[in-house]
Amino acid sequence: MKIHFPHDAPQYCGPDLVVTFPALVDGERIDCSITAEALEDHFGAPSSREEDAMRAFDHHRHRIEHAARRMLEEVGKKPVILHSGYFRFYD
């Protein structure tokens, strides 16, 4: 399975409190997300506000994409959501 993360701008979804970013898995676009809670708990975001979550994502994008890659390798071509617990146990 070939996984690539294009440098498209991530999107913040306020109602869901997630930052969503794309992955290309064997050429197919798959949405990946990380919760604002995970960004607060593990990546230094001071709050779940958009500007705080996006800044934490930008500063730690490589590490977050690495975690998304591991999850995509486990679940295949399905959207993934990285919750705080994932980083507690697998990071």
Secondary structure, 3 states (H helix, E strand, C coil): CCEECCCCCCEEECCCCEEEEEEEECCEEEEEEEEHHHHHHHHCCCCCCHHHHHHHHHHCHHHHHHHHHHHHHHHCCCCEEECHHHHHHHC
